[in-house]
C-alpha cells in the first residue's frame, strides 16, 4: 500500500501502456516518480484524500493528516464513520454516491467544527478511474474558505452599508477624481451617478473656483495619519453651501502606498443653525442683545486663564445704575427697559472692539477690558461714567441724565480668580454708592479691609441663625461600578440676602473664629436627621443608605453631645448605622485622649466615623490603625489631579492600597470625569461623590432626582 500513490483495489492496471520515462521503466511504477508525486501532493495547502467505493481511506496528504490529527498508518483503511462524526460521515457518503452515479466531479460546501472553531470548507470530489475507465474510488480536494467567505460577507455588508447609509459616501482615486458615490451623496449634493464632478476637492471650495487638491489640513492629516476628520463647507450642484462633517480616509495598498481615498459626509447645516440659535438665546440678554451672565462668566474665566498664561493684566468694571428703581416705580417698567437699552448702547460704544460688555441682570452691567494696565483702565472707566451721564431723551424728557456707580478691579492685583474679581468689583461698586453715587471706585486692599469691617460678617451669621437663612444641600454618594446612589452628604449653605447663595467655604471659617460653628453644626444635625426621618416615614430613604455629616471636634468633645445624638436618633426612630460623621484629617492627626474615648463611644453606638480630606494632613500611619475609624475619604485635590500629575496618581494608589490593608471603607470625592471613575474602580475604590453624578443640590431637586416617590398607604 505504501509504495503506491493511489492504488486500485486489485493493483491491476490493465494492458494499457504509458509512455516510459526511460527505455526500461514505466514512470508510474518508478518509486522515484511515486515519491516525487507524493512530495508534490504533500506541498499542497489543500486537504487531499482518496476513498474506495466503500468509503475506506486510501490516501491522505500531509495537510489532510494535520486536519484529522492522525498519522497515515492509522488513517488508511478507516471508513468515513470512523473518521468523521456520524452525521458528517452520512453526508459525505451521500455526496460520494452522487459523484459515483454521475461520474462527474462536483463541488460541495461544509462547515466543520475543528478544535472548537467552526471552519467553512469547499470540497471538490471526482471519480477515480482505472485503466478500463471504471470508477474504483473517490478523490477529495478540500480547502478552508472561512476567510474567503467572511471576506465575501464583509464585502456584501460593506456594499449594503455603502448603498443604504444615510451619510454621503464617495470614493476617489489618488488624484482626487471621483470614482463612485452612494445614493445619499446624490440626494445631498444633487449630483447624479452619471454627472459627478471631476474632482472631489472642487466640492469643498466655497467659491467654486477650479482646483485639484484638497485643503492643506486635510492633506496633512492624510499624510501623517492616513485620515482626517473635521468640518468643511460643501457646495451642491445648485450652488448652495452646506456645513458638513467630513471624514476622509486614505486607501492604501499592502505596501502602504495611497491608491485613493474614501470620504464620509454628514450634513450639519440645519443642526448648526439650530445650535447657533439655541446658543444665542442661552448666552444673550433678550432685552439689550448684550452677552448675559452665562456668556460673560465664560469669557471672564477665559480671560483669567489667558492672563495667567501670558502674565498679562486686565480690568473688570461693575456698573450699577443709581435710582433705577425710582424710574420703574414712577415711569413704569417699559421706560425702565428703554433706559437699560440706552445704557447698553452707550457702554458698548464707549469701549474698544476687543472689550466685552454684558448685562448680569436688572440694572447691573459688567465690562471686561483685556490686556490693559491700571492707568488706562481708570481713564477709560472714568470716561465711561461721564458718557453714561450725558443727557438722553426718556419718556419725552430730553435732558434726563442717568447715573451709575462703577467699581473697578485689576487682575491679578485685586483677585486671581473670576469669583474673587466679581466679588471685589461688586464691593468696589457698593463703595462708590456709599461715597455719593455716580462715580468710579477702584478696589484696593484697604477698601477690602474696610468692607470686611463694615459688613461684620460674624454679625450677619448671627442674624442668619435667627432668621432661618441657612439651608441644607444634599450631594449624593454613589457606587463607582454602576453609579447607584448609596447615600448623601449634607452640606450647609447660606442664602445671604445680598450676596446670594454662599458655600460653606465662604463663612464657616468666620463662624469658627466667632464661636458660631457649634450652633451651625447643631442646627445641621437636627435639620438633617429630621429630614431623614421624614423621608424614612414616606418610604423614600432606603435602609442601606448613609447620611454623612461634617462635625467639628469641639462638638464631639461636649459632654452632652453623645446623649443628645442618642436621644435624637431614638426620638426620630432612626438607626445609628444610617449616620456617618466626617472629621477632617487634621482632627485625627493628634486627637486628645478624651476625644479618642468619645470617638470610640460613637463607634460603639453604631455611628460610622470617617476621615475626611485624607492625604492632606500629617497623621501617623502607625497611629491610624489604632483609631476608631470606619473609613477614609480621598481628598478631591488628588482625584482631580490624577489625569495630569503622576504624583497624584501615585498617592491615590498608595492610599487605596493602605486602606484596603487596614480593612476600612473607602470613598473618593471630587470625581468629575469618567476616566477618574474608571481609574478609581480599577484601584478597588468602591464609592465616590462628585460632579460626574451631581454636585450638592437643594432639597427639592435632590428629592426629584434621586429619591423614590412617596409610598401611598
KESEMI-313327 format. One record per residue (C-alpha): residue in one letter; chain; x, y, z. Coordinates in pm, whole numbers, padded with zeros to 5 digits, always signed. Example, Ala and Ser with C-alpha at 12.3 -4.5 7.8 and 13.67 -1.06 7.14 Angstrom:
2
gumi  torba  u  v  w
A  A  +01230  -00450  +00780
S  A  +01367  -00106  +00714
This chain:
713
gumi  torba  u  v  w
X  A  +00000  +00000  +00000
X  A  +00276  +00243  +00091
X  A  +00461  +00213  -00235
X  A  +00163  +00304  -00450
X  A  +00032  +00658  -00459
X  A  -00341  +00599  -00504
X  A  -00371  +00224  -00573
X  A  -00653  +00049  -00744
X  A  -00801  -00210  -00517
X  A  -00665  -00504  -00725
X  A  -00341  -00335  -00833
X  A  -00433  -00449  -01186
X  A  -00350  -00175  -01424
X  A  -00480  -00334  -01743
X  A  -00297  -00377  -02073
X  A  -00263  -00007  -02139
X  A  +00095  +00111  -02156
X  A  +00208  +00462  -02067
X  A  +00499  +00625  -02244
X  A  +00806  +00530  -02046
X  A  +01023  +00797  -01891
X  A  +01323  +00580  -01964
X  A  +01390  +00293  -02204
X  A  +01328  +00040  -01926
X  A  +01076  +00194  -01680
X  A  +00704  +00284  -01662
X  A  +00703  +00619  -01474
X  A  +00407  +00523  -01252
X  A  +00587  +00209  -01141
X  A  +00905  +00401  -01075
X  A  +00950  +00455  -00696
X  A  +01124  +00784  -00763
X  A  +00830  +00904  -00967
X  A  +00591  +00799  -00690
X  A  +00796  +00983  -00427
X  A  +00802  +01293  -00648
X  A  +00426  +01282  -00691
X  A  +00368  +01231  -00318
X  A  +00601  +01522  -00239
X  A  +00410  +01745  -00474
X  A  +00079  +01649  -00312
X  A  +00224  +01698  +00037
X  A  +00329  +02050  -00057
X  A  -00030  +02145  -00133
X  A  -00218  +02364  +00114
X  A  -00535  +02176  +00023
X  A  -00656  +01867  +00205
X  A  -00635  +01572  -00041
X  A  -00800  +01235  +00029
X  A  -00880  +00921  -00170
X  A  -01152  +00675  -00070
X  A  -01261  +00345  -00220
X  A  -01620  +00276  -00317
X  A  -01698  +00155  +00034
X  A  -01570  +00478  +00190
X  A  -01237  +00346  +00319
X  A  -00945  +00587  +00320
X  A  -00681  +00502  +00063
X  A  -00467  +00816  +00078
X  A  -00426  +01146  +00260
X  A  -00165  +01411  +00201
X  A  +00025  +01587  +00476
X  A  -00224  +01876  +00500
X  A  -00511  +01627  +00534
X  A  -00327  +01441  +00807
X  A  -00286  +01767  +01002
X  A  -00658  +01829  +00958
X  A  -00754  +01489  +01104
X  A  -00477  +01485  +01362
X  A  -00380  +01126  +01279
X  A  -00076  +00968  +01114
X  A  -00118  +00799  +00779
X  A  -00074  +00447  +00918
X  A  -00374  +00499  +01147
X  A  -00590  +00663  +00884
X  A  -00552  +00417  +00595
X  A  -00831  +00168  +00575
X  A  -01065  +00359  +00808
X  A  -01418  +00420  +00688
X  A  -01577  +00763  +00689
X  A  -01783  +00698  +01002
X  A  -01456  +00616  +01181
X  A  -01301  +00947  +01079
X  A  -01591  +01190  +01097
X  A  -01891  +01235  +01327
X  A  -02174  +01010  +01212
X  A  -02389  +01293  +01074
X  A  -02099  +01430  +00868
X  A  -02000  +01077  +00757
X  A  -02352  +01010  +00624
X  A  -02345  +01339  +00435
X  A  -02005  +01260  +00283
X  A  -02125  +00911  +00174
X  A  -02428  +01064  +00003
X  A  -02205  +01308  -00183
X  A  -01964  +01029  -00280
X  A  -02253  +00825  -00418
X  A  -02372  +01128  -00614
X  A  -02028  +01157  -00780
X  A  -02020  +00783  -00850
X  A  -02367  +00789  -01002
X  A  -02297  +01092  -01219
X  A  -01941  +01003  -01299
X  A  -01867  +01377  -01289
X  A  -01675  +01598  -01047
X  A  -01884  +01806  -00806
X  A  -01820  +02084  -00556
X  A  -01971  +02080  -00208
X  A  -01959  +02318  +00090
X  A  -01935  +02209  +00452
X  A  -01892  +02360  +00796
X  A  -01657  +02160  +01015
X  A  -01601  +02212  +01386
X  A  -01222  +02191  +01420
X  A  -01095  +02218  +01777
X  A  -01398  +02424  +01876
X  A  -01360  +02662  +01580
X  A  -01619  +02634  +01301
X  A  -01444  +02635  +00964
X  A  -01609  +02662  +00623
X  A  -01472  +02413  +00369
X  A  -01511  +02391  -00011
X  A  -01473  +02028  -00129
X  A  -01409  +01909  -00485
X  A  -01497  +01542  -00532
X  A  -01417  +01349  -00850
X  A  -01426  +00985  -00959
X  A  -01105  +00782  -00961
X  A  -01096  +00564  -01274
X  A  -00885  +00264  -01363
X  A  -00728  +00175  -01694
X  A  -01062  +00035  -01812
X  A  -01227  +00371  -01725
X  A  -01418  +00210  -01445
X  A  -01469  +00402  -01120
X  A  -01287  +00241  -00830
X  A  -01280  +00528  -00582
X  A  -01342  +00893  -00496
X  A  -01082  +01171  -00479
X  A  -01144  +01468  -00250
X  A  -00968  +01803  -00250
X  A  -01095  +02034  +00030
X  A  -00992  +02388  +00109
X  A  -01055  +02609  +00414
X  A  -01252  +02902  +00273
X  A  -01354  +03054  +00606
X  A  -01158  +03374  +00548
X  A  -01267  +03390  +00186
X  A  -01636  +03351  +00271
X  A  -01600  +03602  +00555
X  A  -01441  +03845  +00312
X  A  -01732  +03791  +00073
X  A  -01981  +03857  +00351
X  A  -01786  +04164  +00460
X  A  -01784  +04288  +00105
X  A  -02157  +04231  +00077
X  A  -02212  +04407  +00408
X  A  -01989  +04695  +00305
X  A  -02177  +04729  -00019
X  A  -02509  +04726  +00167
X  A  -02384  +04993  +00408
X  A  -02250  +05195  +00116
X  A  -02581  +05189  -00069
X  A  -02815  +05238  +00227
X  A  -02613  +05469  +00453
X  A  -02780  +05796  +00549
X  A  -02437  +05959  +00526
X  A  -02300  +06050  +00187
X  A  -02003  +05834  +00083
X  A  -01771  +05892  -00211
X  A  -01464  +05708  -00337
X  A  -01191  +05888  -00533
X  A  -00865  +05787  -00688
X  A  -00527  +05913  -00573
X  A  -00569  +06225  -00788
X  A  -00899  +06312  -00624
X  A  -01119  +06223  -00921
X  A  -01449  +06076  -00809
X  A  -01499  +05712  -00898
X  A  -01819  +05631  -00716
X  A  -02082  +05786  -00490
X  A  -02371  +05637  -00298
X  A  -02737  +05745  -00328
X  A  -02711  +05957  -00011
X  A  -02441  +06166  -00180
X  A  -02665  +06216  -00478
X  A  -02950  +06328  -00254
X  A  -02724  +06563  -00057
X  A  -02540  +06731  -00342
X  A  -02777  +06693  -00635
X  A  -02509  +06526  -00846
X  A  -02637  +06210  -01013
X  A  -02427  +05897  -01052
X  A  -02361  +05985  -01416
X  A  -02290  +06352  -01352
X  A  -02034  +06354  -01072
X  A  -01792  +06646  -01066
X  A  -01447  +06560  -01190
X  A  -01264  +06627  -00863
X  A  -01392  +06596  -00507
X  A  -01183  +06893  -00396
X  A  -01397  +07118  -00616
X  A  -01694  +07047  -00389
X  A  -01502  +07178  -00088
X  A  -01421  +07515  -00246
X  A  -01699  +07756  -00147
X  A  -01610  +08000  -00425
X  A  -01646  +07728  -00687
X  A  -01304  +07803  -00829
X  A  -01133  +07519  -01013
X  A  -00878  +07322  -00821
X  A  -00743  +06973  -00799
X  A  -00615  +06949  -00444
X  A  -00775  +06912  -00107
X  A  -00719  +07179  +00155
X  A  -00380  +07170  +00324
X  A  -00504  +07050  +00669
X  A  -00681  +06755  +00505
X  A  -00376  +06661  +00301
X  A  -00154  +06689  +00608
X  A  -00385  +06465  +00810
X  A  -00392  +06205  +00532
X  A  -00014  +06216  +00504
X  A  +00057  +06183  +00876
X  A  -00227  +05963  +00999
X  A  -00400  +05832  +00692
X  A  -00723  +06008  +00783
X  A  -00874  +06348  +00859
X  A  -01197  +06441  +01033
X  A  -01345  +06785  +01074
X  A  -01597  +07036  +00948
X  A  -01597  +07172  +00595
X  A  -01802  +07375  +00351
X  A  -01956  +07168  +00072
X  A  -02100  +07315  -00249
X  A  -02403  +07141  -00401
X  A  -02493  +07116  -00771
X  A  -02738  +07402  -00717
X  A  -02464  +07621  -00569
X  A  -02582  +07602  -00207
X  A  -02323  +07595  +00069
X  A  -02360  +07321  +00330
X  A  -02182  +07281  +00662
X  A  -02076  +06917  +00676
X  A  -01887  +06678  +00898
X  A  -01619  +06534  +00671
X  A  -01421  +06218  +00743
X  A  -01158  +06134  +00481
X  A  -00964  +05806  +00492
X  A  -00672  +05714  +00268
X  A  -00700  +05382  +00080
X  A  -00357  +05220  +00070
X  A  -00217  +04902  -00081
X  A  -00017  +04637  +00104
X  A  +00298  +04846  +00066
X  A  +00129  +05147  +00226
X  A  +00106  +05348  -00095
X  A  -00204  +05564  -00134
X  A  -00434  +05438  -00408
X  A  -00719  +05677  -00338
X  A  -00942  +05781  -00053
X  A  -01295  +05749  +00080
X  A  -01494  +06036  +00227
X  A  -01798  +06012  +00455
X  A  -02009  +06329  +00468
X  A  -02277  +06422  +00723
X  A  -02490  +06732  +00674
X  A  -02467  +06961  +00979
X  A  -02630  +07266  +00822
X  A  -02967  +07259  +00996
X  A  -02822  +07128  +01320
X  A  -02566  +07408  +01318
X  A  -02833  +07670  +01257
X  A  -03044  +07535  +01540
X  A  -02740  +07506  +01768
X  A  -02630  +07861  +01691
X  A  -02978  +07991  +01764
X  A  -03003  +07798  +02091
X  A  -02658  +07919  +02191
X  A  -02752  +08276  +02106
X  A  -03069  +08257  +02313
X  A  -02885  +08093  +02602
X  A  -02597  +08340  +02609
X  A  -02760  +08669  +02507
X  A  -02965  +08908  +02711
X  A  -03306  +08922  +02545
X  A  -03361  +09292  +02620
X  A  -03030  +09454  +02529
X  A  -02872  +09196  +02299
X  A  -02558  +09200  +02515
X  A  -02392  +08884  +02646
X  A  -02571  +08758  +02954
X  A  -02428  +08631  +03282
X  A  -02354  +08284  +03141
X  A  -02154  +08405  +02844
X  A  -01977  +08672  +03045
X  A  -01874  +08420  +03310
X  A  -01723  +08203  +03039
X  A  -01533  +08497  +02888
X  A  -01411  +08605  +03230
X  A  -01282  +08255  +03301
X  A  -01104  +08257  +02965
X  A  -00955  +08597  +03040
X  A  -00821  +08471  +03373
X  A  -00665  +08165  +03210
X  A  -00509  +08365  +02927
X  A  -00379  +08638  +03155
X  A  -00218  +08378  +03383
X  A  -00061  +08203  +03088
X  A  +00071  +08519  +02923
X  A  +00134  +08707  +03250
X  A  -00084  +08998  +03148
X  A  -00325  +09221  +03336
X  A  -00686  +09304  +03260
X  A  -00959  +09513  +03417
X  A  -01316  +09437  +03521
X  A  -01580  +09707  +03571
X  A  -01902  +09650  +03765
X  A  -02166  +09917  +03694
X  A  -02499  +09958  +03871
X  A  -02749  +10230  +03782
X  A  -02833  +10470  +04063
X  A  -03201  +10526  +04149
X  A  -03313  +10280  +03879
X  A  -03595  +10153  +04099
X  A  -03738  +10505  +04104
X  A  -03759  +10502  +03724
X  A  -03950  +10173  +03725
X  A  -04178  +10283  +04008
X  A  -04261  +10629  +03868
X  A  -04236  +10591  +03489
X  A  -04311  +10221  +03452
X  A  -04112  +09913  +03353
X  A  -04137  +09988  +02982
X  A  -03949  +10316  +03033
X  A  -03707  +10133  +03261
X  A  -03636  +09885  +02980
X  A  -03582  +10175  +02741
X  A  -03327  +10324  +02982
X  A  -03146  +09989  +03008
X  A  -03119  +09965  +02628
X  A  -02976  +10317  +02604
X  A  -02722  +10238  +02876
X  A  -02626  +09917  +02695
X  A  -02562  +10108  +02371
X  A  -02357  +10373  +02546
X  A  -02144  +10116  +02724
X  A  -02085  +09928  +02401
X  A  -01990  +10245  +02212
X  A  -01755  +10364  +02487
X  A  -01522  +10063  +02490
X  A  -01279  +09902  +02248
X  A  -01371  +09636  +01996
X  A  -01187  +09369  +02195
X  A  -01376  +09450  +02516
X  A  -01688  +09273  +02641
X  A  -01996  +09448  +02778
X  A  -02255  +09224  +02944
X  A  -02574  +09259  +03144
X  A  -02581  +09042  +03455
X  A  -02946  +09116  +03526
X  A  -03163  +09402  +03645
X  A  -02962  +09723  +03626
X  A  -02622  +09554  +03669
X  A  -02368  +09569  +03386
X  A  -02009  +09448  +03368
X  A  -01729  +09541  +03130
X  A  -01424  +09322  +03064
X  A  -01115  +09510  +02943
X  A  -00843  +09261  +02840
X  A  -00474  +09345  +02810
X  A  -00487  +09685  +02979
X  A  -00293  +09844  +03264
X  A  -00439  +10018  +03567
X  A  -00387  +10377  +03447
X  A  -00553  +10318  +03110
X  A  -00835  +10124  +03275
X  A  -00902  +10407  +03519
X  A  -00904  +10661  +03235
X  A  -01145  +10453  +03026
X  A  -01373  +10381  +03323
X  A  -01387  +10748  +03422
X  A  -01478  +10842  +03064
X  A  -01747  +10574  +03066
X  A  -01908  +10716  +03382
X  A  -01926  +11059  +03222
X  A  -02070  +10924  +02896
X  A  -02347  +10745  +03084
X  A  -02433  +11076  +03249
X  A  -02476  +11254  +02915
X  A  -02833  +11383  +02854
X  A  -03081  +11146  +02688
X  A  -03447  +11152  +02588
X  A  -03650  +10942  +02827
X  A  -04030  +10936  +02827
X  A  -04037  +11260  +02632
X  A  -03790  +11430  +02864
X  A  -03490  +11543  +02654
X  A  -03242  +11606  +02935
X  A  -03267  +11300  +03154
X  A  -02925  +11215  +03296
X  A  -02859  +10861  +03410
X  A  -02622  +10792  +03695
X  A  -02413  +10484  +03758
X  A  -02183  +10371  +04034
X  A  -01888  +10179  +03894
X  A  -01637  +09954  +04068
X  A  -01304  +09861  +03908
X  A  -01070  +09569  +03980
X  A  -00746  +09461  +03816
X  A  -00618  +09110  +03758
X  A  -00412  +08981  +03929
X  A  -00366  +09259  +04187
X  A  -00726  +09261  +04312
X  A  -00808  +08892  +04269
X  A  -00666  +08587  +04095
X  A  -00993  +08413  +04013
X  A  -01313  +08504  +03833
X  A  -01514  +08470  +04153
X  A  -01283  +08696  +04353
X  A  -01274  +08959  +04080
X  A  -01652  +08976  +04053
X  A  -01692  +08990  +04428
X  A  -01434  +09264  +04470
X  A  -01574  +09462  +04176
X  A  -01917  +09437  +04337
X  A  -01772  +09557  +04668
X  A  -01599  +09849  +04496
X  A  -01926  +09941  +04323
X  A  -02110  +09949  +04657
X  A  -01828  +10163  +04797
X  A  -01893  +10408  +04510
X  A  -02262  +10420  +04606
X  A  -02177  +10487  +04970
X  A  -01938  +10759  +04861
X  A  -02217  +10955  +04690
X  A  -02306  +10756  +04371
X  A  -02240  +10842  +04005
X  A  -01869  +10784  +04039
X  A  -01590  +10535  +03994
X  A  -01431  +10346  +04283
X  A  -01125  +10126  +04231
X  A  -01081  +09829  +04460
X  A  -00785  +09839  +04698
X  A  -00665  +09620  +04980
X  A  -00763  +09896  +05222
X  A  -01110  +09905  +05072
X  A  -01140  +09530  +05114
X  A  -01042  +09555  +05476
X  A  -01287  +09840  +05534
X  A  -01566  +09640  +05370
X  A  -01498  +09344  +05592
X  A  -01512  +09576  +05888
X  A  -01834  +09738  +05765
X  A  -02032  +09430  +05687
X  A  -01919  +09245  +06001
X  A  -01975  +08900  +05864
X  A  -02000  +08739  +06203
X  A  -02294  +08963  +06289
X  A  -02464  +08858  +05968
X  A  -02406  +08496  +06069
X  A  -02585  +08556  +06397
X  A  -02876  +08708  +06207
X  A  -02872  +08412  +05967
X  A  -02927  +08170  +06256
X  A  -03209  +08384  +06396
X  A  -03387  +08437  +06064
X  A  -03351  +08090  +05917
X  A  -03120  +08182  +05630
X  A  -02933  +07852  +05638
X  A  -03040  +07560  +05424
X  A  -02916  +07209  +05359
X  A  -02789  +07096  +05021
X  A  -02756  +06726  +04951
X  A  -02480  +06565  +04747
X  A  -02539  +06201  +04651
X  A  -02279  +05932  +04718
X  A  -02266  +05653  +04463
X  A  -02113  +05317  +04382
X  A  -01846  +05354  +04118
X  A  -01924  +05028  +03939
X  A  -02284  +05116  +03846
X  A  -02338  +05479  +03961
X  A  -02610  +05364  +04201
X  A  -02678  +05610  +04486
X  A  -02592  +05473  +04831
X  A  -02649  +05780  +05046
X  A  -02582  +06151  +05064
X  A  -02364  +06410  +05231
X  A  -02543  +06702  +05395
X  A  -02375  +07038  +05334
X  A  -02473  +07372  +05484
X  A  -02546  +07669  +05259
X  A  -02623  +08029  +05349
X  A  -02888  +08209  +05148
X  A  -02737  +08551  +05204
X  A  -02984  +08834  +05142
X  A  -02728  +09035  +04946
X  A  -02456  +08802  +04824
X  A  -02685  +08518  +04727
X  A  -02617  +08153  +04799
X  A  -02285  +08103  +04979
X  A  -02097  +07777  +05015
X  A  -01954  +07658  +05342
X  A  -01604  +07775  +05247
X  A  -01735  +08133  +05239
X  A  -01841  +08155  +05603
X  A  -01757  +07852  +05821
X  A  -01407  +07976  +05897
X  A  -01553  +08305  +06018
X  A  -01814  +08111  +06216
X  A  -01539  +07910  +06384
X  A  -01346  +08225  +06471
X  A  -01653  +08373  +06642
X  A  -01769  +08055  +06824
X  A  -02072  +08013  +06597
X  A  -01969  +07682  +06440
X  A  -02121  +07472  +06718
X  A  -02460  +07639  +06675
X  A  -02449  +07580  +06299
X  A  -02345  +07216  +06349
X  A  -02629  +07159  +06595
X  A  -02878  +07310  +06353
X  A  -02742  +07091  +06075
X  A  -02762  +06774  +06283
X  A  -03122  +06833  +06393
X  A  -03239  +06952  +06050
X  A  -03084  +06669  +05852
X  A  -03188  +06390  +06090
X  A  -03546  +06518  +06096
X  A  -03542  +06525  +05717
X  A  -03411  +06167  +05704
X  A  -03687  +06064  +05943
X  A  -03947  +06231  +05721
X  A  -03811  +06051  +05415
X  A  -03799  +05721  +05601
X  A  -04159  +05767  +05711
X  A  -04256  +05813  +05347
X  A  -04059  +05507  +05243
X  A  -03817  +05723  +05046
X  A  -03492  +05664  +05239
X  A  -03351  +05317  +05157
X  A  -03233  +05128  +05464
X  A  -02882  +05071  +05328
X  A  -02816  +05442  +05266
X  A  -02591  +05651  +05490
X  A  -02614  +06020  +05575
X  A  -02272  +06188  +05600
X  A  -02238  +06491  +05827
X  A  -01937  +06713  +05887
X  A  -01883  +06791  +06254
X  A  -01615  +06981  +06441
X  A  -01400  +06822  +06707
X  A  -01524  +07075  +06964
X  A  -01880  +06946  +06914
X  A  -01785  +06588  +06980
X  A  -01594  +06684  +07296
X  A  -01902  +06838  +07458
X  A  -02009  +06606  +07741
X  A  -02377  +06611  +07642
X  A  -02333  +06575  +07266
X  A  -02343  +06196  +07257
X  A  -02655  +06185  +07476
X  A  -02824  +06444  +07255
X  A  -02743  +06239  +06949
X  A  -02863  +05914  +07106
X  A  -03189  +06076  +07221
X  A  -03248  +06238  +06884
X  A  -03197  +05909  +06698
X  A  -03434  +05734  +06938
X  A  -03696  +06009  +06915
X  A  -03693  +06000  +06535
X  A  -03674  +05623  +06510
X  A  -03351  +05628  +06312
X  A  -03087  +05359  +06301
X  A  -02741  +05477  +06417
X  A  -02593  +05286  +06121
X  A  -02764  +05535  +05889
X  A  -02535  +05811  +06016
X  A  -02173  +05877  +05921
X  A  -01974  +06153  +06093
X  A  -01692  +06306  +05887
X  A  -01395  +06465  +06060
X  A  -01106  +06625  +05875
X  A  -00769  +06451  +05886
X  A  -00634  +06737  +06095
X  A  -00867  +06629  +06381
X  A  -00745  +06271  +06363
X  A  -00377  +06363  +06334
X  A  -00321  +06427  +06705
X  A  -00651  +06367  +06886
X  A  -00660  +06423  +07260
X  A  -00716  +06114  +07478
X  A  -01065  +06226  +07582
X  A  -01157  +06281  +07215
X  A  -01037  +05931  +07127
X  A  -01255  +05791  +07403
X  A  -01553  +05991  +07275
X  A  -01495  +05872  +06919
X  A  -01488  +05512  +07035
X  A  -01822  +05571  +07209
X  A  -01968  +05686  +06879
X  A  -01837  +05370  +06713
X  A  -01991  +05161  +06989
X  A  -02324  +05334  +06931
X  A  -02312  +05221  +06568
X  A  -02232  +05556  +06407
X  A  -01963  +05533  +06139
X  A  -01663  +05765  +06170
X  A  -01490  +05877  +05851
X  A  -01159  +06058  +05792
X  A  -01234  +06343  +05554
X  A  -00976  +06510  +05325
X  A  -00743  +06212  +05371
X  A  -00391  +06273  +05241
X  A  -00383  +06647  +05313
X  A  -00279  +06621  +05678
X  A  +00007  +06466  +05867
X  A  -00145  +06174  +06053
X  A  +00081  +05895  +06170
X  A  +00027  +05573  +05978
X  A  +00114  +05362  +06280
X  A  -00141  +05560  +06481
X  A  -00403  +05531  +06211
X  A  -00462  +05162  +06267
X  A  -00549  +05228  +06633
X  A  -00816  +05490  +06563
X  A  -01187  +05406  +06596
X  A  -01239  +05498  +06232
X  A  -01473  +05324  +05989
X  A  -01341  +05457  +05663
X  A  -01142  +05710  +05466
X  A  -01240  +05969  +05206
X  A  -00970  +06055  +04949
X  A  -00940  +06432  +04912
X  A  -01066  +06575  +04584
X  A  -00740  +06756  +04509
X  A  -00572  +06420  +04447
X  A  -00865  +06281  +04247
X  A  -00877  +06584  +04018
X  A  -00500  +06574  +03964
X  A  -00478  +06202  +03875
X  A  -00516  +06254  +03499
X  A  -00239  +06511  +03471
X  A  +00003  +06458  +03760
X  A  +00192  +06138  +03818
X  A  +00242  +06229  +04184
X  A  -00132  +06248  +04248
X  A  -00188  +05912  +04075
X  A  +00078  +05751  +04292
X  A  -00070  +05899  +04610
X  A  -00418  +05771  +04523
X  A  -00278  +05423  +04453
X  A  -00094  +05424  +04787
X  A  -00400  +05544  +04979
X  A  -00618  +05274  +04820
X  A  -00367  +05003  +04900
X  A  -00324  +05127  +05257
X  A  -00697  +05148  +05326
X  A  -00759  +04802  +05178
X  A  -00492  +04651  +05400
X  A  -00641  +04822  +05705
X  A  -00983  +04680  +05606
X  A  -01152  +05021  +05612
X  A  -01428  +05165  +05397
X  A  -01301  +05377  +05108
X  A  -01456  +05669  +04923
X  A  -01324  +05931  +04681
X  A  -01460  +06282  +04644
X  A  -01436  +06530  +04359
X  A  -01497  +06274  +04079
X  A  -01571  +06479  +03772
X  A  -01481  +06260  +03472
X  A  -01550  +05908  +03354
X  A  -01174  +05848  +03333
X  A  -01138  +05926  +03705
X  A  -01421  +05686  +03790
X  A  -01270  +05404  +03583
X  A  -00924  +05453  +03734
X  A  -01055  +05456  +04090
X  A  -01262  +05147  +04014
X  A  -00950  +04969  +03891
X  A  -00777  +05056  +04220
X  A  -01062  +04897  +04415
X  A  -01228  +05217  +04540
X  A  -01598  +05124  +04566
X  A  -01765  +05458  +04648
X  A  -01743  +05818  +04538
X  A  -01909  +06153  +04503
X  A  -01860  +06442  +04269
X  A  -01998  +06631  +03973
X  A  -01976  +06323  +03747
X  A  -02309  +06229  +03904
X  A  -02414  +06550  +04077
X  A  -02295  +06838  +04287
X  A  -02474  +06945  +04606
X  A  -02845  +07001  +04535
X  A  -03128  +07185  +04709
X  A  -03380  +06965  +04886
X  A  -03648  +06960  +04616
X  A  -03404  +06888  +04335
X  A  -03234  +06610  +04531
X  A  -03570  +06454  +04607
X  A  -03687  +06466  +04245
X  A  -03363  +06329  +04104
X  A  -03256  +06063  +04350
X  A  -03536  +05962  +04586
X  A  -03823  +05728  +04502
X  A  -04175  +05874  +04516
X  A  -04356  +05859  +04850
X  A  -04528  +05532  +04932
X  A  -04907  +05556  +04921
X  A  -05069  +05393  +05222
